[in-house]
Amino acid sequence: MKISLGSWAFSFGPYAERPVSFEDTARRLASAGYDGIEVCGFPPHITLQKYPDKASRGELVRFLRDLNLGVSGYAADLTAANPVAADKQEYLDLFTRNCEMCVDIGSPAIRVDTVAGAGSIADDDYDAAFARAAATWRDAAGIAQDFGIRMVWEFEPGFAFNKPSEVVAMHDAVAHPNFKVMFDTSHAYMCGVVGAKQHGAKETLDGGVARFLEKLEGRIGHVHLIDSDGTLHNDETSTHRPFGEGFVDFDALKPRLLAVPGIEWWCIDLCFWPHSWELVEPSLKFVRGLLGNVKLAV
């Protein structure tokens, strides 16, 4: 198992007005001893506009190689094309361009979400919107497979289709072997234990995060680790609380997470936390502790 950290932690939310550059973020992670970095595809980090061709992306690869950092995934900016909307081709065209980015920077996975916010879909369109997203993602998963890239969906309370049963149903509906679910421990707590921002009747799971993980057996393609205190950030998405300050039982989850097949990376996600820069080293120490305090190498 290798450990990375998502670069968006230093460009979103509290860091948006004074973001830390991707380069400085990478240098910090390398100095701390991380095995890799998960790449933010949103401004001001590694966007299609900032890195428009193989040459510019090649420079990025050399920069990371010199730091001995691998790439665990790419959080693509797909906000300009909504998979829930009817224009499938617009989404697929943008998705394809982001898959090209993944290949060029050596990312094994591309992250997607529904773009549509929780509560944004009318009741009479809800089932049809679900079906549209599934159909679009089925085609996208095939495109990603052709590029040799795994497609992973990050469910979370701030986006549509966030009930545990909907996460399972979406994976079933897409029905493509290259479409997997990203398991974020904070989102799993908010969606499976709290039942935050769900459509219609609230749905929670007896057994909490561990039970959610069990329900997704055979469906998980990537893992994000962070704690949860049961609250939302700005009434939108899960509060990504520092390890040890929330309710996620990582000691109980560890053997189950390690048993998930095909997972090479655990990515630490400090998104929207106001003091994430100071948590780079403590977070790595915590996750290494889960893995037996062994130094991992790329």
C-alpha positions in Angstrom: 0.0 0.0 0.0 1.3 3.5 -0.9 0.1 6.8 0.6 -0.7 10.0 -1.2 -2.5 13.3 -0.4 -4.9 15.2 -2.6 -3.4 18.5 -3.8 -6.9 20.2 -3.7 -6.5 20.5 0.1 -4.4 23.6 -0.5 -6.4 25.2 -3.2 -10.1 24.8 -2.2 -12.1 26.4 0.5 -10.0 28.3 3.1 -7.0 28.2 0.7 -8.9 29.5 -2.4 -7.9 33.1 -2.0 -4.3 32.3 -1.4 -3.8 28.8 -2.9 -0.5 26.9 -2.4 0.9 26.1 -5.9 1.0 22.5 -7.0 4.8 22.6 -7.2 5.1 23.8 -3.6 2.5 21.2 -2.5 4.5 18.4 -4.2 7.7 19.5 -2.7 6.1 19.5 0.8 4.7 16.0 0.3 8.0 14.7 -0.9 9.9 16.2 2.0 7.4 14.7 4.4 7.9 11.2 2.9 4.7 10.6 1.0 4.8 8.1 -1.8 2.7 10.2 -4.1 0.3 13.0 -4.8 -3.3 12.9 -6.0 -3.6 15.6 -8.6 -6.3 18.3 -8.6 -7.5 19.1 -12.1 -9.2 22.3 -11.0 -7.6 25.8 -11.1 -5.0 26.7 -10.2 -3.4 23.3 -10.3 -3.2 20.8 -13.2 -5.9 21.9 -15.6 -6.4 21.2 -19.3 -5.8 24.9 -20.0 -2.6 25.2 -18.0 -1.2 21.9 -19.3 -2.6 21.7 -22.8 -0.2 19.3 -24.5 2.1 16.4 -24.1 5.2 18.6 -23.8 3.9 20.6 -20.9 2.6 17.5 -19.2 6.0 15.8 -19.8 7.6 18.6 -17.8 5.2 17.9 -14.9 6.0 14.2 -15.0 9.8 14.9 -14.9 9.2 17.3 -12.0 7.3 14.6 -10.0 9.8 12.0 -10.9 12.7 14.1 -9.6 10.8 14.3 -6.3 10.2 10.5 -6.3 6.4 11.1 -6.2 4.0 8.8 -7.9 0.5 9.9 -9.0 -2.4 8.1 -7.3 -5.3 9.7 -9.3 -6.6 12.7 -11.1 -9.6 14.7 -9.9 -10.9 15.9 -13.3 -12.8 19.2 -13.6 -15.9 18.1 -15.4 -18.2 20.8 -14.0 -18.8 22.2 -17.5 -20.7 19.1 -18.5 -23.3 17.5 -16.4 -23.7 13.7 -16.7 -27.3 14.0 -15.3 -28.2 16.3 -18.2 -29.3 15.1 -21.5 -26.2 16.1 -23.6 -24.2 13.0 -23.3 -21.7 13.8 -26.1 -20.6 17.1 -24.5 -19.7 15.2 -21.3 -17.9 12.4 -23.2 -15.8 14.8 -25.2 -14.7 16.6 -22.0 -14.1 13.3 -20.3 -12.0 12.0 -23.1 -9.7 15.1 -22.9 -9.3 14.4 -19.2 -8.4 10.8 -19.9 -5.7 12.0 -22.2 -4.4 14.1 -19.3 -4.4 11.0 -17.1 -2.3 9.0 -19.6 0.2 11.8 -20.1 0.8 12.4 -16.4 0.7 8.7 -15.4 -2.5 8.7 -13.4 -4.1 5.2 -13.0 -7.5 6.6 -12.2 -9.9 9.5 -13.1 -12.4 10.7 -10.4 -15.9 11.8 -11.3 -19.0 13.0 -9.5 -22.6 13.7 -10.5 -22.0 17.5 -10.8 -25.7 17.9 -10.0 -26.1 19.0 -6.4 -28.1 17.2 -3.8 -31.7 18.5 -4.0 -31.3 20.0 -7.5 -33.3 17.3 -9.3 -37.1 17.5 -9.3 -39.0 14.5 -8.0 -40.7 13.8 -11.3 -37.3 13.7 -13.1 -35.3 11.9 -10.4 -35.4 8.4 -11.8 -34.8 9.6 -15.4 -31.9 11.7 -14.3 -30.4 8.6 -12.5 -30.8 6.6 -15.7 -29.2 9.4 -17.8 -26.2 9.5 -15.5 -25.8 5.8 -15.6 -26.0 5.7 -19.4 -23.4 8.5 -19.8 -21.1 6.9 -17.3 -21.3 3.5 -19.0 -20.0 5.1 -22.2 -17.4 7.0 -20.2 -16.2 3.9 -18.5 -15.6 2.3 -21.8 -13.6 5.3 -23.0 -11.5 5.3 -19.8 -10.9 1.5 -20.3 -9.6 2.2 -23.8 -7.1 4.6 -22.3 -6.1 2.1 -19.6 -7.5 4.3 -16.9 -9.9 3.3 -14.1 -13.0 5.4 -13.7 -14.0 6.0 -10.0 -17.1 7.8 -8.8 -16.9 9.8 -5.6 -20.3 9.8 -3.9 -20.8 12.4 -1.3 -23.7 14.3 0.5 -23.3 17.4 -1.6 -24.1 15.6 -4.8 -27.1 13.7 -6.1 -27.6 10.0 -5.6 -25.9 9.8 -2.2 -27.9 7.1 -0.4 -26.1 3.8 0.3 -28.7 2.0 -1.8 -28.3 4.5 -4.6 -24.6 4.1 -4.7 -25.0 0.3 -5.1 -27.8 0.8 -7.6 -25.7 3.2 -9.7 -22.9 0.8 -9.9 -25.4 -1.9 -11.0 -27.0 0.4 -13.5 -23.7 1.5 -15.1 -22.8 -2.2 -15.4 -19.3 -1.7 -16.8 -16.3 -3.5 -15.3 -14.2 -0.3 -15.5 -16.7 1.8 -13.4 -15.8 1.6 -9.7 -16.8 3.5 -6.6 -14.4 5.7 -4.6 -14.7 4.9 -0.9 -14.1 8.1 1.1 -14.4 7.4 4.8 -15.8 10.8 5.7 -18.5 10.7 3.0 -19.3 7.1 3.9 -20.0 8.3 7.5 -22.2 11.3 6.4 -24.1 9.2 3.8 -24.3 5.9 5.7 -24.6 7.0 9.3 -26.0 10.6 9.3 -28.0 10.3 6.0 -27.2 13.9 5.1 -28.9 15.8 2.2 -30.6 12.7 0.9 -33.6 12.7 -1.6 -36.8 11.7 0.1 -36.8 9.5 3.1 -33.5 9.3 5.0 -31.6 6.1 4.7 -28.8 5.0 7.2 -27.1 1.7 7.8 -26.9 -0.3 11.0 -23.1 -1.0 11.3 -22.2 2.4 9.9 -19.1 2.9 7.8 -18.0 -0.7 8.1 -21.4 -1.9 6.9 -21.3 0.5 3.9 -17.9 -0.9 3.0 -19.4 -4.4 3.1 -22.3 -3.4 0.8 -19.8 -2.1 -1.7 -17.7 -5.3 -1.8 -16.4 -5.9 -5.3 -17.3 -2.4 -6.4 -14.5 -0.2 -4.9 -11.8 1.2 -7.1 -10.1 3.8 -4.9 -9.9 4.9 -1.3 -9.8 8.3 0.4 -9.1 8.4 4.1 -10.1 11.2 6.6 -12.3 11.5 9.7 -15.8 12.8 10.1 -17.5 14.6 13.1 -20.9 14.1 11.6 -21.2 17.6 10.3 -21.3 19.3 6.8 -18.9 21.9 5.5 -21.0 25.0 4.6 -24.1 22.7 4.5 -22.7 21.2 1.3 -20.3 18.3 1.7 -18.7 16.3 4.5 -16.5 18.1 7.0 -13.1 16.4 6.5 -12.1 16.4 10.1 -8.4 15.5 11.0 -7.7 11.9 12.0 -8.7 11.2 15.6 -11.1 14.1 16.0 -14.2 12.4 14.6 -16.2 9.2 14.8 -14.7 7.0 12.1 -13.3 3.8 13.7 -10.2 3.4 11.6 -8.8 0.5 13.7 -11.9 -1.5 12.9 -11.9 -0.4 9.2 -8.2 -1.1 8.6 -8.5 -4.9 7.9 -11.5 -4.5 5.8 -9.9 -1.7 3.7 -6.7 -3.7 3.3 -8.8 -6.6 2.0 -10.3 -4.5 -0.8 -8.8 -6.1 -4.0 -6.8 -4.1 -6.5 -6.2 -1.0 -4.3 -2.6 0.2 -4.6 -3.0 3.7 -3.0 -4.6 5.2 0.1 -5.1 8.9 -0.5 -5.4 11.3 2.5 -8.1 13.9 1.8 -7.9 17.2 3.8 -10.3 19.0 1.6 -11.8 22.3 3.0 -9.9 22.0 6.3 -8.5 25.4 7.3 -5.2 24.1 8.7 -4.5 21.3 6.3 -0.9 22.6 5.6 0.0 21.9 9.2 -1.5 18.4 9.0 0.7 17.0 6.2 3.1 15.2 8.5 0.6 14.2 11.3 -1.8 12.7 8.8 1.0 10.6 7.2 2.1 9.4 10.6 -1.5 8.4 11.4 -2.0 6.4 8.2 1.4 4.8 8.5 0.4 3.7 12.0 -2.6 2.0 10.5 -0.3 0.1 8.2 2.1 -1.0 11.0 4.2 2.2 10.9 6.2 0.8 8.0 7.9 3.3 5.6 6.4 2.6 2.2 8.2 3.3 -1.1 7.0 4.0 -4.6 
